[in-house]
Amino acid sequence: PQKKINSYNLSSRELEILKLWGSSYTNKEIAEKLFISIRTVESHKNHIMQKLNMKTTVDLVKFALKNNIIQI
């Protein structure tokens, strides 16, 4: 199991995907960059949304900004 590296219970992989996604990478680009399938990227995103109890991707971006996971 991947170790949890933050208080939000996100795995290091989920955090990595959140950072890339927040930096305007598409699912396809993230998949290619991390050598995983697009489906896996989508699955990680869904898990992130569930863990953080987010309803929309906008909420996810706001969360990532507030918590210094991504910068503008």
VENBEL-V306179 format. One record per pair of residues at least 12 apart in sequence whose C-alpha atoms are under 10 Angstrom apart, sorted by the first residue. I is the first residue (numbers start at 1). J is the second residue. D is the distance in whole Angstrom. If there is no record, write none. Layout:
I | J | D
I | J | D
//
This chain:
2 | 14 | 10
8 | 48 | 9
8 | 51 | 8
8 | 52 | 7
9 | 48 | 9
9 | 51 | 7
9 | 52 | 9
10 | 44 | 10
10 | 47 | 9
10 | 48 | 7
10 | 51 | 7
10 | 52 | 9
11 | 44 | 10
11 | 48 | 9
13 | 34 | 9
13 | 41 | 10
13 | 44 | 8
14 | 41 | 9
14 | 43 | 10
14 | 44 | 6
14 | 45 | 7
14 | 46 | 10
14 | 47 | 8
14 | 48 | 7
15 | 44 | 9
15 | 45 | 10
15 | 48 | 8
15 | 64 | 10
15 | 69 | 8
16 | 30 | 9
16 | 34 | 9
16 | 69 | 9
17 | 30 | 7
17 | 31 | 9
17 | 34 | 9
17 | 41 | 7
17 | 42 | 10
17 | 44 | 7
17 | 45 | 7
17 | 48 | 9
18 | 30 | 10
18 | 41 | 10
18 | 44 | 9
18 | 45 | 7
18 | 48 | 8
18 | 60 | 8
18 | 61 | 9
18 | 64 | 8
18 | 69 | 8
18 | 70 | 8
19 | 61 | 10
19 | 64 | 8
19 | 65 | 10
19 | 68 | 10
19 | 69 | 6
19 | 70 | 6
19 | 71 | 9
20 | 33 | 9
20 | 69 | 10
20 | 70 | 9
21 | 41 | 10
21 | 45 | 9
21 | 60 | 10
21 | 61 | 9
21 | 70 | 9
22 | 57 | 10
22 | 60 | 9
22 | 61 | 6
22 | 62 | 10
22 | 64 | 7
22 | 65 | 9
22 | 69 | 8
22 | 70 | 6
22 | 71 | 8
22 | 72 | 9
23 | 61 | 10
23 | 69 | 10
23 | 70 | 7
23 | 71 | 8
23 | 72 | 8
26 | 38 | 9
26 | 41 | 10
27 | 39 | 9
27 | 40 | 9
27 | 41 | 6
27 | 42 | 7
27 | 45 | 9
28 | 41 | 8
28 | 42 | 10
29 | 41 | 10
45 | 57 | 9
45 | 60 | 10
48 | 60 | 9
//
